[in-house]
Amino acid sequence: MAGTRSYYDVLGVKRDATADEIKRSFRKLAAKYHPDAGGDETKFKELSEAYTTLSDPEKRKEYDQLLMFGGIPGPDFGGSGGRGARGYTYTTTAGGADWSEIFDNIRNGDGAFGGFDFSSIFGGQAGGAGRAGRPVKGSDLSMTIEVSADEAFKGTMRKVSYTIPSTGERQSINVKVPAGAVDGGKLRYRGRGEYGASGGARGDLVVLTRVAEHPIFKRDGADVRMELPVSVYEAALGASVKVPTPEGMEVLLKVPAGTQDGKTFRFRGMGAADVKHKGSKGALYVTVKVRVPTRLSSKEREALEALRAADERAYRKDVESYGL
């Protein structure tokens, strides 16, 4: 009878069909029967229900156990109450056992079939009768977009396309990457995910941002860090050095005479936009890296040797106090 057709029959595949074969068959049939394409909504729901079970390895394993014992749970094609009534057909096994009794025993914790869990088939609800056919929200979909460091600093717009798994259709959306976007940040677009079942709402589309590294700036949330090379002469005598900012401007850093390697200066409000606090910005931290020349001209060597000879500072007094 039509009421005893299995999910494999619904999708038109064999019992030993591979996951890819099940997926291809579902996409083909879903595109044909999807309501938005003028198809049969009831048929589409039956296809979705069959695919939901057979595409999940655990649910498929449990479902195959039912088939092995002679029961054929599946969409009610006979019209006796339809999917809204229960969504599964109970038949009598060869041994005379009533499937409805077995289901009741399992729900009561009696553990028929060695702990077989029917909650996965009934959407996690014990006593699934009366709940089948209720609206179910579609699952969320996710995708990743890559942006440059400069695009993340200033913000950008990207038009992206993605595929709806249940129908195979391609959809597009304009993704607004906000200024200050961080690597691993998530943008959520409501109602742009997978279609729901039984009139349920669509899921969401979650877009993950992957931000490329910048050759100079390093992100620390909204704060930005960079290293500024200065010569040994500038560190000793002091200097004014132009420093770039994430926004493409320049600020003037006054390096005091005698600045040591590793000294860090902070520019408040010159970092990246803070996506968690609208209107605020992080700081720009500039760390001085003193560069010692690796090659000297004869005049430079002569001048430095004279300076060394005249220098009477005890740079290693703390080390020398240990008798080294």
C-alpha positions as CSV (number, residue, x, y, z in Angstrom):
1,M,0.0,0.0,0.0
2,A,1.0,3.6,-0.4
3,G,0.9,4.0,3.3
4,T,3.8,1.5,3.8
5,R,6.2,3.2,1.5
6,S,9.6,3.9,3.1
7,Y,11.7,7.0,3.0
8,Y,13.9,5.3,0.3
9,D,10.8,5.0,-1.8
10,V,10.0,8.6,-1.3
11,L,13.4,9.7,-2.5
12,G,13.5,7.0,-5.3
13,V,16.7,5.4,-4.1
14,K,17.7,1.9,-3.1
15,R,18.2,0.8,0.5
16,D,22.0,0.7,0.0
17,A,22.2,4.1,-1.6
18,T,25.2,6.2,-0.7
19,A,24.9,9.6,1.0
20,D,25.8,11.3,-2.3
21,E,23.1,9.4,-4.2
22,I,20.5,10.3,-1.5
23,K,21.6,14.0,-1.7
24,R,21.5,14.1,-5.5
25,S,18.0,12.5,-5.6
26,F,16.7,14.9,-3.0
27,R,18.0,18.0,-4.7
28,K,16.5,16.9,-8.0
29,L,13.1,16.2,-6.5
30,A,13.1,19.2,-4.2
31,A,13.7,21.6,-7.1
32,K,10.8,20.0,-8.9
33,Y,8.3,20.1,-6.0
34,H,9.4,23.2,-4.1
35,P,6.4,25.5,-3.5
36,D,8.3,28.6,-4.6
37,A,8.7,26.9,-8.0
38,G,5.0,26.1,-8.2
39,G,5.5,22.5,-6.9
40,D,3.4,20.4,-4.6
41,E,3.9,21.6,-1.0
42,T,2.8,18.3,0.6
43,K,5.2,16.3,-1.6
44,F,8.0,18.7,-0.8
45,K,7.4,18.3,3.0
46,E,7.5,14.5,2.5
47,L,10.7,14.8,0.6
48,S,12.2,17.0,3.3
49,E,11.2,14.6,6.1
50,A,12.7,11.7,4.3
51,Y,15.9,13.5,3.6
52,T,16.2,14.8,7.1
53,T,16.3,11.2,8.4
54,L,18.3,9.5,5.6
55,S,21.0,12.2,5.4
56,D,21.8,11.8,9.1
57,P,24.0,8.7,9.7
58,E,22.6,8.0,13.2
59,K,18.9,8.6,12.3
60,R,19.3,6.5,9.2
61,K,20.8,3.7,11.2
62,E,17.8,3.8,13.6
63,Y,15.4,4.0,10.7
64,D,17.0,0.9,9.1
65,Q,16.6,-0.9,12.4
66,L,12.8,-0.3,12.2
67,L,12.7,-1.5,8.6
68,M,14.6,-4.6,9.6
69,F,12.0,-5.5,12.3
70,G,9.2,-5.2,9.8
71,G,7.9,-1.8,10.6
72,I,7.9,0.9,7.9
73,P,7.7,4.3,9.4
74,G,7.2,6.9,6.8
75,P,5.0,9.7,5.5
76,D,1.3,8.9,5.6
77,F,0.5,8.8,1.9
78,G,-2.9,7.1,2.5
79,G,-4.6,10.3,3.7
80,S,-5.5,8.9,7.1
81,G,-4.8,12.0,9.1
82,G,-1.8,13.1,7.0
83,R,1.5,14.3,8.3
84,G,-0.3,16.4,10.9
85,A,-1.7,13.3,12.6
86,R,1.6,11.5,13.2
87,G,3.8,11.2,10.1
88,Y,4.5,7.5,10.7
89,T,2.7,4.3,9.8
90,Y,2.6,1.5,12.3
91,T,2.2,-2.1,11.0
92,T,2.1,-5.4,12.7
93,T,5.2,-7.5,12.7
94,A,5.4,-11.1,11.7
95,G,5.4,-12.1,15.4
96,G,2.1,-10.3,16.0
97,A,3.6,-7.4,18.0
98,D,1.9,-4.1,17.6
99,W,4.3,-1.3,16.7
100,S,2.2,1.2,18.6
101,E,2.7,-0.8,21.8
102,I,6.4,-1.0,21.2
103,F,6.6,2.8,20.7
104,D,4.7,3.4,23.9
105,N,7.1,1.0,25.8
106,I,10.1,2.9,24.5
107,R,8.6,6.3,25.4
108,N,7.9,4.9,28.9
109,G,11.6,4.0,29.3
110,D,11.1,0.2,28.9
111,G,14.0,0.1,26.4
112,A,12.6,-2.0,23.6
113,F,15.2,-3.0,21.0
114,G,18.0,-2.6,23.5
115,G,17.8,1.1,24.2
116,F,16.7,2.2,20.7
117,D,16.1,5.9,21.0
118,F,13.0,7.1,19.1
119,S,13.4,10.7,20.3
120,S,15.7,11.5,17.3
121,I,12.9,10.6,14.9
122,F,10.2,12.5,16.8
123,G,12.3,15.7,17.0
124,G,13.5,15.0,20.5
125,Q,9.9,15.0,21.9
126,A,8.5,12.1,23.8
127,G,5.0,11.3,22.7
128,G,5.5,12.7,19.3
129,A,1.9,12.1,18.2
130,G,0.1,15.4,17.9
131,R,3.4,17.3,17.5
132,A,4.3,16.0,14.1
133,G,3.6,18.5,11.3
134,R,4.1,21.5,13.5
135,P,6.2,24.4,12.0
136,V,9.9,23.7,12.2
137,K,12.4,26.5,11.5
138,G,15.0,25.9,8.9
139,S,18.6,25.3,9.8
140,D,21.2,28.1,9.7
141,L,23.6,28.2,6.8
142,S,27.2,29.5,7.0
143,M,29.8,30.8,4.6
144,T,33.2,32.5,4.8
145,I,34.4,35.6,3.0
146,E,38.0,36.9,2.9
147,V,38.8,40.6,3.2
148,S,42.0,42.5,3.2
149,A,43.3,44.2,6.4
150,D,42.6,47.7,4.9
151,E,39.0,46.6,4.0
152,A,38.5,45.5,7.6
153,F,39.8,48.8,8.9
154,K,37.6,50.9,6.7
155,G,34.6,48.6,6.0
156,T,33.5,47.2,2.7
157,M,30.6,45.7,0.8
158,R,30.6,42.3,-0.9
159,K,27.9,40.6,-3.1
160,V,28.1,36.9,-2.4
161,S,26.2,33.9,-3.7
162,Y,25.4,30.6,-1.9
163,T,23.4,27.5,-2.4
164,I,20.3,26.4,-0.5
165,P,21.0,22.7,0.3
166,S,17.4,21.5,0.1
167,T,16.7,22.8,-3.4
168,G,20.1,23.5,-4.9
169,E,19.0,27.0,-5.8
170,R,21.6,29.9,-5.8
171,Q,20.8,33.0,-3.9
172,S,22.7,36.3,-3.6
173,I,23.0,38.9,-0.8
174,N,25.0,42.1,-0.3
175,V,27.2,41.6,2.8
176,K,28.2,44.8,4.6
177,V,31.5,44.2,6.4
178,P,31.6,46.9,9.1
179,A,34.6,49.1,9.8
180,G,36.7,47.4,12.4
181,A,35.8,43.9,11.4
182,V,37.9,41.2,13.0
183,D,39.2,37.9,11.9
184,G,36.6,35.3,12.9
185,G,33.8,37.8,13.3
186,K,30.3,36.7,12.4
187,L,27.6,38.6,10.5
188,R,24.0,37.1,10.8
189,Y,21.3,37.7,8.2
190,R,17.9,36.7,9.5
191,G,15.7,34.5,7.3
192,R,18.3,33.9,4.6
193,G,19.1,30.3,5.5
194,E,17.5,26.9,4.8
195,Y,13.8,26.7,4.2
196,G,11.6,25.6,7.2
197,A,9.3,22.7,7.2
198,S,5.5,22.6,7.7
199,G,5.3,26.4,7.2
200,G,8.2,27.1,9.6
201,A,10.4,30.2,9.2
202,R,13.7,30.1,7.3
203,G,16.9,29.8,9.2
204,D,19.7,32.4,9.2
205,L,22.7,33.0,7.0
206,V,25.9,33.4,9.1
207,V,28.9,35.0,7.3
208,L,32.3,34.5,8.9
209,T,34.9,37.1,8.1
210,R,38.5,36.1,7.5
211,V,40.8,39.1,7.6
212,A,44.2,38.9,5.9
213,E,47.3,40.0,7.9
214,H,48.6,43.6,7.5
215,P,52.3,44.0,6.7
216,I,52.7,46.6,9.5
217,F,49.7,46.6,11.8
218,K,48.7,43.8,14.1
219,R,45.1,43.6,15.5
220,D,44.3,43.2,19.2
221,G,40.6,43.6,19.0
222,A,40.0,47.3,18.4
223,D,43.5,48.1,19.5
224,V,46.2,48.2,16.8
225,R,49.9,47.5,17.4
226,M,53.0,48.2,15.3
227,E,56.8,48.3,15.5
228,L,58.7,51.5,14.5
229,P,62.3,51.1,13.6
230,V,64.6,53.9,14.6
231,S,68.4,54.3,14.3
232,V,70.7,54.1,17.3
233,Y,71.4,57.8,16.7
234,E,67.7,58.7,16.8
235,A,67.2,56.8,19.9
236,A,70.2,58.4,21.6
237,L,69.7,62.0,20.4
238,G,65.9,62.0,20.0
239,A,63.9,62.5,16.9
240,S,60.4,63.3,15.4
241,V,59.2,60.4,13.3
242,K,56.0,60.2,11.1
243,V,53.9,57.2,12.0
244,P,51.1,55.8,9.7
245,T,47.7,55.0,11.1
246,P,45.1,52.4,10.1
247,E,42.9,55.1,8.5
248,G,45.7,56.1,6.1
249,M,46.7,59.2,7.9
250,E,50.0,60.1,9.7
251,V,50.8,61.2,13.2
252,L,54.0,62.6,14.5
253,L,55.8,60.7,17.2
254,K,58.4,62.5,19.3
255,V,61.0,60.0,20.3
256,P,62.8,61.4,23.4
257,A,66.6,61.3,23.6
258,G,67.8,58.2,25.3
259,T,64.7,56.1,24.3
260,Q,65.4,52.4,24.9
261,D,64.6,49.5,22.5
262,G,61.0,48.2,23.2
263,K,59.6,51.5,24.5
264,T,55.9,51.7,23.6
265,F,53.9,54.8,23.0
266,R,50.1,55.0,22.9
267,F,47.9,57.1,20.6
268,R,44.4,57.1,22.0
269,G,41.5,56.7,19.5
270,M,43.9,56.1,16.6
271,G,43.3,52.3,16.3
272,A,40.5,50.4,14.6
273,A,36.7,51.0,15.0
274,D,35.2,49.1,17.9
275,V,32.5,46.9,16.4
276,K,31.2,46.1,19.9
277,H,30.9,49.8,20.9
278,K,29.5,52.0,18.1
279,G,31.3,55.3,17.7
280,S,34.4,54.3,19.7
281,K,37.8,53.4,18.6
282,G,40.8,51.5,20.0
283,A,44.3,52.8,20.5
284,L,47.4,52.7,18.3
285,Y,50.4,51.3,20.2
286,V,53.8,52.1,18.7
287,T,56.8,50.1,19.9
288,V,60.3,51.4,19.2
289,K,62.8,49.0,17.8
290,V,66.3,50.3,17.8
291,R,68.3,49.3,14.8
292,V,72.1,49.0,15.1
293,P,74.0,49.4,11.8
294,T,75.6,46.3,10.6
295,R,78.2,48.0,8.3
296,L,80.1,51.2,9.1
297,S,82.1,53.5,7.0
298,S,85.7,54.4,8.1
299,K,84.5,57.8,9.4
300,E,81.6,56.3,11.3
301,R,83.9,53.7,12.9
302,E,86.4,56.3,13.9
303,A,83.7,58.5,15.4
304,L,82.1,55.7,17.3
305,E,85.5,54.4,18.6
306,A,86.2,57.9,19.9
307,L,82.8,58.0,21.6
308,R,83.3,54.6,23.2
309,A,86.7,55.6,24.6
310,A,85.2,58.7,26.2
311,D,82.2,56.9,27.6
312,E,82.7,56.1,31.3
313,R,79.2,54.8,32.1
314,A,78.9,51.5,33.9
315,Y,76.4,49.7,31.8
316,R,77.1,46.2,33.3
317,K,77.5,47.1,36.9
318,D,74.7,44.8,38.0
319,V,76.2,41.9,36.0
320,E,79.7,42.6,37.2
321,S,78.5,42.6,40.8
322,Y,78.1,38.8,40.5
323,G,81.8,38.4,39.7
324,L,81.3,37.5,36.0
